[in-house]
Amino acid sequence: VVVLGSGWAAHALLKVADTYKIRLICVSPTNHFVFTP
């Protein structure tokens, strides 16, 4: 599974995905996650 972007949805998916069953690749223009309230 290729995840495009690193927003809230991508973070939630990467957190709960079963990495023993699927291979995950996250493609994002930034290498960090920014939370600005």
TAUR-V447674 format. One record per helix or strand of 2 or more residues. SS is the DSSP state (alpha for helix, beta for strand). FROM is the first residue (numbers start at 1). LEN is the number of residues. If there is no record, write none. Layout:
# TAUR-V447674
SS&FROM&LEN / SS&FROM&LEN
This chain:
# TAUR-V447674
beta&2&3 / alpha&8&9 / beta&25&3
